[in-house]
Amino acid sequence: MALRLVADFDLGKDVLPWLRAQRAASEASGAGSGGADVLENDYESLRVLNVERNGNIIYTYKDDKGNVIFGLYDCQTRQNELLYTFEKDLQVFSCSVNSERTLLAASLVQSTKAGKRNELQPGSKCLTLLVEIHPVNNVKVLKAVDSYIWVQFLYPHVESHPLPENHLLLISEEKYIEQLRIHVAQEDGNRVVIKNSGHLPRDRIAEDFVWAQWDMSEQRLYYIDLKKSRSILKCIQFYADESYNLMFEVPLDVSLSNSGFKLVNFGCDYHQDREKLSKHLTLCVFTNHTGHSKTFTTSLENVGSHVTKGITFLNLDYYVAVYLPGHFFHLLNVQHPDLICHSLFLTGNNEMIDMLPHCPLQSLSGSLVLDCCSGKLYRALLSQSSLLQLLQNTRLDCEKMAALHCALYCGQGTRFLERQIIQWISENVSACHSFDLIQEFIIASSYWSVYSETSNMDKLLPHSSVLTWNTEIPGITLVTEDIALPFMKEASEAIGQHQSSAAKLRRSGKESALGQSSRGSRSGCQVLNFKGYWEKLNSNLEYVKYAKPHFHYNNIVVRREWHNLISEEKTGKRRSTAYVRTILDNAIKVISNLEARNLGPRLTPLLQEEDSHQRLLMGLMVSELKDHFLRHLQGVEKKKIEQMVLDYISKLLDLICHILETSWRKHNLHSCILHFNSRGSAAEFAVFHIMTRILEATKSLFLPLPPGFHTLHTILGVHCLPLHNLLHCIDSGVLLLTETAVVRLMKDLDNTEKNEKLKFSIILRLPPLIGQKICRLWDHPMSSNIISRNHVTRLLQNYKKQPRNSMIDKSSVSVEFLPLNYFIEILTDIESSNQALYPFEGHDNVDAEFVEEAALKHTTMLLGL
């Protein structure tokens, strides 16, 4: 299945053996079973109650006397600890322990077992206690009321000594939330006691709410109240300095009933009516920065009366998983939510859906998932193997796109995963019609290779080559809305921006609608103490200033500058040598960095020739990308930025090399094909095809290719294509002629009529400067004719006719053809007077006499003599 749940904690394996060992030790000492007595049939009483911010797990069970026992499992040390024994036969439904493990808060209700006497006071349904447990000492009754009370200690980030005051939230079924401030002191050494336990200060945090969620990671309280039938989502932030404030409030486009009441992530709630809750809206809030609302609507197949279980939301950081067991499984890309194709939607009868747990799951921070029914804490991971299988087997382009991105997110640039994807791409290069598979893989994989270097990378580099998606996704409709800024308390003090996203789902008839909304603001002077706050603020302001996708790097400037440099080269005019040398030095650094990453020998002859055009493109991209990073990554060392740039561009080139080498290896090609005097095979044509697709993928994005790519591509093209197809590919830019390839062609091929035609056609398509150099390598009348024409053009480009008094000396000429003799005499005179101005790059044998000889040979050939 696409989602893999790996158990981090299991009551049956991590707690039960310890309890049995405690019982055995107690019996051996003769102390009796006591509070550690756990019989086999008492396993049902062992339940998880809560998972605190530090990862510690609180659980409870009953001994053979019915006493309630509280225990704690330390996720760091993997050790269990007995916290407290309450000697009454009650049921615990909410519990929390402070970070120092000195205080325990718990809410208990009457046991449901038949025949049990009522242990609570008359008129009371719930007993809420605060206990000193370091060591066990006083017990204070906080509430004894006829409504349920949930408890939760705050866990502020404190890097030094513990704070002298603990804060406890009390959430009442009567729709109010209080905060208790509990002062503690140490007495008699390490003994911790509550000061002024008779009067604990209380703050009313919220009231008249219909839904609330606790975010233990960020220490935030989300709740919804109804004002004039409108649902208002509010968020309260609790800080380490014991203060709190309203971060934001924003209206939600959801319908809630004032008679409903639901809590999310306030421990394992065994007392909320599951059947009743399944009929209400399922809503979860996850922190994110995207800033707009998306509503997904999915059609359910074969919906019957058995569909009673609610929707499950799981926070996977980069994704939010949403699934209805047996019906659909969605992975919503919340990091890049702009295009629907980057999210995965599996519906209907799919084995990935059927294998997911059918019991309610509770999503915690860090991709943790709590299954209260089984007492297991899972770490939710996306399965690379399942995603690769989906990529290979699905027929829908949208699922291929989503599976590719999910798989790369899982692998984070690992070589093994990339090899598997490249192997599939090389065999299915034309599998997608809505997007370029090679292009998408190169961009996405390069993005993930440097993603972890800085928290802002998702804003600076493109993660996809696709900017729009208009293809329909079966069974899914999407509505995107920009939402208004929320009301910000103390707006005059608001100096930062933080956004959150909420996911909601409602079921009506045969359709389910899922949405996520986001917008938020953190206000108040407390943000001044946040680590890295100002850097984040500056980044967010820049992001808003430039707006996507313009904020992402692109090669528009590189394209323009590269074309300018190539034009200057063709005209023989080039700007300062120092500038060009700097650009080429950048390319050398990229190639050195690339070779350092690849220790093994390469099968293909890439990176072995100069190919100045590709090196210029490579160097320009280094320069422009470095400027882009320096502009938006203020505070990051210049040396680190330079290395990030080299790593990113090296990755681009490395992926291209690996795609080509995979195809090369698959078709078992050898170095013998690097000569032009061999015939093309089916294997060579297959490699030529994959190289053409690589060229298409990089051309539209104007990405560099490894030096030597165009030479190899041309060699394979000459092998595999008829002349007219070959010339068409050259003229249309599919094949780019390099000096290395043309030189090898001139040397490898003999002067048969077919080869002469090929050589002449190639020379005519070369830039003038390169063409002149190539002609000197071909000992043939055609090349002599071209050389002569170029020489005459140079001599006569500034020629001004002068009156001539002398007659032609016939004794000095070998041919009595007056027009030619007269023309040659003019050339000789110009050469004599301007010899220093028109040298033929060291070839002194190109002169008027050479021109005369070439002209006569050409005429003879034309006349068939």
VENFENBEL-V891586 format. One record per backbone hydrogen bond with DSSP energy under -1.0 kcal/mol. NH is the residue of the N-H (numbers start at 1). CO is the residue of the C=O. E is the energy in kcal/mol with one decimal. If there is no record, write none. Layout:
NH/CO/E, NH/CO/E
This chain:
4/381/-4.5, 6/379/-2.2, 8/377/-3.5, 9/377/-1.8, 11/375/-2.0, 14/10/-3.7, 15/11/-1.4, 16/11/-2.6, 19/15/-2.3, 20/16/-2.3, 21/17/-2.1, 22/18/-2.4, 23/19/-2.3, 24/20/-2.6, 25/21/-2.5, 26/22/-2.1, 27/23/-2.5, 28/24/-2.2, 29/25/-1.5, 31/26/-1.8, 36/33/-1.1, 37/34/-1.4, 42/39/-1.5, 43/40/-1.3, 45/42/-1.5, 46/43/-1.4, 47/60/-2.6, 49/58/-3.3, 50/58/-1.5, 52/56/-2.6, 55/52/-2.0, 57/73/-2.3, 58/50/-2.7, 59/71/-2.3, 60/47/-2.5, 61/69/-1.7, 63/67/-1.5, 66/63/-1.9, 68/86/-2.6, 69/61/-2.8, 70/84/-3.4, 71/59/-2.7, 72/81/-2.6, 73/57/-2.8, 74/79/-3.0, 78/74/-2.0, 81/72/-2.2, 83/70/-2.5, 84/70/-1.3, 86/68/-3.6, 88/86/-2.0, 90/88/-1.8, 91/109/-3.1, 93/107/-2.1, 94/107/-1.2, 96/105/-2.4, 98/103/-1.7, 101/98/-1.6, 104/131/-2.1, 105/96/-2.9, 106/129/-2.0, 107/94/-2.8, 108/127/-2.8, 109/91/-2.8, 116/113/-1.4, 124/121/-2.1, 125/145/-2.6, 126/145/-2.8, 127/108/-2.8, 128/143/-3.0, 129/106/-3.3, 130/140/-2.7, 131/104/-3.1, 132/138/-2.5, 133/102/-2.4, 134/135/-1.1, 137/132/-2.5, 140/130/-3.2, 142/128/-2.7, 143/128/-1.5, 145/126/-1.4, 150/171/-2.9, 152/169/-1.6, 154/167/-2.5, 166/182/-3.2, 168/180/-2.3, 169/152/-3.2, 170/178/-2.7, 171/150/-2.7, 172/176/-2.8, 173/148/-2.4, 175/172/-1.6, 177/206/-2.9, 178/170/-2.5, 179/203/-2.5, 180/168/-3.4, 181/201/-2.4, 182/166/-3.6, 184/164/-2.2, 185/193/-2.3, 187/191/-3.4, 191/187/-1.1, 192/134/-2.6, 193/185/-2.7, 195/183/-2.8, 199/196/-1.8, 203/179/-2.1, 205/177/-2.4, 206/177/-1.4, 208/175/-2.3, 210/224/-2.9, 212/262/-1.8, 213/222/-2.9, 214/264/-2.1, 215/220/-2.9, 219/215/-1.4, 220/215/-1.6, 221/236/-2.6, 222/213/-2.7, 223/234/-2.0, 224/211/-2.4, 225/232/-1.8, 227/230/-2.4, 230/227/-1.6, 232/225/-2.6, 233/250/-2.9, 234/223/-2.9, 235/248/-2.1, 236/221/-2.7, 237/245/-2.5, 238/219/-2.2, 239/243/-3.0, 242/239/-1.2, 245/237/-1.7, 247/235/-2.7, 249/487/-1.2, 250/233/-2.5, 252/231/-2.9, 254/252/-1.5, 260/257/-1.3, 262/210/-1.1, 264/212/-2.1, 268/49/-2.8, 277/273/-2.8, 278/274/-2.0, 279/276/-1.0, 280/277/-1.8, 282/505/-1.7, 284/503/-2.4, 286/501/-3.6, 293/481/-2.9, 294/516/-2.5, 295/479/-2.5, 296/514/-6.2, 297/477/-2.4, 298/512/-2.8, 299/475/-1.4, 300/510/-1.9, 307/304/-1.5, 308/306/-1.7, 312/323/-2.2, 314/321/-2.7, 316/319/-2.6, 318/316/-1.9, 320/332/-2.0, 321/314/-2.6, 322/330/-2.7, 323/312/-2.0, 324/328/-2.0, 327/324/-2.8, 328/324/-1.7, 329/346/-3.1, 330/322/-3.3, 331/344/-2.9, 332/320/-2.8, 334/318/-1.3, 334/332/-1.1, 335/318/-1.2, 342/339/-1.4, 343/340/-1.7, 344/331/-2.2, 346/329/-2.8, 348/327/-1.8, 350/348/-1.3, 353/350/-1.1, 354/350/-2.1, 355/351/-1.3, 356/353/-1.4, 362/370/-2.7, 364/368/-3.2, 369/378/-2.9, 370/362/-3.0, 371/376/-2.9, 375/371/-1.6, 376/371/-1.5, 377/9/-2.4, 378/369/-3.8, 379/6/-2.9, 380/367/-3.1, 381/4/-3.2, 383/2/-3.1, 387/383/-2.1, 388/384/-2.7, 389/385/-2.2, 390/386/-2.4, 391/387/-2.6, 392/388/-2.1, 393/389/-1.8, 394/390/-2.6, 400/396/-1.9, 401/397/-2.8, 402/398/-2.3, 403/399/-2.7, 404/400/-2.4, 405/401/-2.0, 406/402/-2.6, 407/403/-2.6, 408/404/-2.2, 409/405/-2.1, 410/406/-2.1, 411/407/-2.5, 412/408/-2.5, 418/414/-2.0, 419/415/-2.4, 420/416/-1.7, 421/417/-2.3, 422/418/-3.0, 423/419/-2.3, 424/420/-1.8, 425/421/-2.8, 426/422/-2.8, 428/424/-1.2, 431/428/-2.1, 440/436/-2.6, 441/437/-2.3, 442/438/-2.5, 443/439/-2.3, 444/440/-2.5, 445/441/-2.6, 446/442/-1.9, 447/443/-2.0, 448/444/-2.1, 449/445/-1.3, 453/450/-1.6, 457/454/-1.3, 459/456/-1.7, 461/457/-2.2, 476/473/-2.1, 477/297/-2.0, 479/295/-1.9, 481/293/-2.7, 487/249/-1.8, 493/490/-2.1, 494/491/-1.1, 501/286/-3.2, 502/517/-3.0, 503/284/-3.8, 504/515/-3.0, 505/282/-1.5, 506/513/-1.6, 508/511/-2.4, 511/508/-1.7, 512/298/-2.2, 513/506/-2.4, 514/296/-5.4, 515/504/-2.6, 516/294/-2.7, 517/502/-2.1, 527/524/-1.2, 528/525/-1.9, 529/526/-1.9, 530/527/-1.6, 533/530/-1.8, 536/532/-1.9, 537/533/-2.8, 538/534/-2.5, 539/535/-2.1, 540/536/-2.5, 541/537/-2.3, 542/538/-2.3, 543/539/-2.3, 544/540/-2.3, 545/541/-2.3, 546/542/-2.4, 547/543/-2.4, 552/549/-1.2, 553/460/-2.5, 559/555/-2.7, 560/556/-1.9, 561/557/-2.5, 562/558/-2.7, 563/559/-2.1, 564/560/-1.8, 565/561/-2.2, 566/562/-2.4, 567/563/-2.3, 568/564/-2.1, 569/565/-1.9, 570/566/-2.0, 571/567/-1.7, 573/568/-1.8, 580/576/-1.6, 581/577/-2.6, 582/578/-2.1, 583/579/-1.9, 584/580/-2.5, 585/581/-2.4, 586/582/-1.8, 587/583/-1.5, 588/584/-1.9, 589/585/-2.0, 590/586/-1.9, 591/587/-2.5, 592/588/-2.4, 593/589/-2.5, 594/590/-2.5, 595/591/-2.7, 596/592/-1.9, 597/593/-1.1, 606/604/-2.1, 607/707/-3.6, 615/611/-2.0, 616/612/-2.4, 617/613/-2.0, 618/614/-2.6, 619/615/-2.7, 620/616/-2.6, 621/617/-2.0, 622/618/-1.9, 623/619/-2.1, 624/620/-2.6, 625/621/-2.7, 626/622/-2.1, 627/623/-1.8, 628/624/-2.1, 629/625/-2.3, 630/626/-2.7, 631/627/-1.9, 632/628/-1.3, 633/629/-2.6, 636/633/-1.7, 641/637/-2.2, 642/638/-2.5, 643/639/-1.8, 644/640/-2.4, 645/641/-2.3, 646/642/-2.2, 647/643/-2.7, 648/644/-2.3, 649/645/-2.4, 650/646/-2.4, 651/647/-2.0, 652/648/-2.0, 653/649/-2.1, 654/650/-2.7, 655/651/-2.5, 656/652/-1.6, 657/653/-2.4, 658/654/-2.3, 659/655/-2.4, 660/656/-2.2, 661/657/-2.7, 662/658/-2.3, 663/659/-1.7, 664/660/-2.5, 665/661/-2.8, 666/662/-2.3, 667/663/-1.9, 669/664/-1.9, 673/670/-1.4, 674/671/-1.8, 675/672/-1.1, 680/719/-1.3, 685/681/-2.2, 686/682/-2.0, 687/683/-2.0, 688/684/-2.7, 689/685/-2.3, 690/686/-2.0, 691/687/-2.3, 692/688/-2.0, 693/689/-2.0, 694/690/-2.0, 695/691/-2.4, 696/692/-2.2, 697/693/-2.2, 698/694/-2.2, 699/695/-2.1, 700/696/-1.2, 703/698/-2.4, 709/706/-2.3, 712/708/-2.2, 713/709/-2.5, 714/710/-2.3, 715/711/-2.2, 716/712/-2.3, 717/713/-2.0, 718/714/-2.5, 719/715/-1.9, 720/716/-2.3, 721/717/-2.3, 726/722/-2.9, 727/723/-2.9, 728/724/-1.8, 729/725/-2.3, 730/726/-2.0, 731/727/-2.8, 732/728/-2.1, 733/730/-1.0, 734/729/-1.7, 735/729/-1.7, 742/738/-2.2, 743/739/-2.5, 744/740/-2.0, 745/741/-2.1, 746/742/-2.4, 747/743/-1.7, 748/744/-2.7, 749/745/-2.0, 756/752/-3.1, 757/753/-1.9, 758/754/-1.8, 759/755/-3.1, 760/756/-2.8, 761/757/-2.1, 762/758/-2.2, 763/759/-2.7, 764/760/-2.0, 765/762/-1.2, 766/763/-1.6, 771/767/-3.2, 772/768/-2.3, 773/769/-1.4, 774/770/-2.4, 775/771/-2.3, 776/772/-1.1, 777/774/-1.7, 778/775/-1.2, 780/778/-1.7, 784/780/-2.3, 785/781/-2.6, 786/782/-2.2, 787/783/-2.8, 788/784/-2.6, 789/785/-2.5, 790/786/-2.4, 791/787/-2.4, 792/788/-2.8, 793/789/-2.4, 794/790/-2.1, 795/791/-2.1, 796/792/-2.5, 799/796/-1.2, 810/808/-1.1, 812/809/-1.6, 813/810/-1.1, 817/815/-1.5, 821/817/-2.6, 822/818/-3.0, 823/819/-2.2, 824/820/-2.7, 825/821/-2.1, 826/822/-1.9, 827/823/-2.2, 828/824/-2.5, 829/825/-2.4, 830/826/-2.3, 831/827/-2.6, 832/828/-2.2, 833/829/-1.9, 834/830/-2.1, 838/834/-1.4, 843/840/-1.8, 844/842/-1.2, 846/843/-1.4, 847/845/-1.0, 851/847/-2.3, 852/848/-2.5, 853/849/-2.3, 854/850/-2.5, 855/851/-2.5, 856/852/-2.2, 857/853/-2.3, 858/854/-2.4, 859/855/-2.4, 860/856/-2.7, 861/857/-2.3, 862/858/-2.4, 863/859/-2.3, 865/860/-2.5
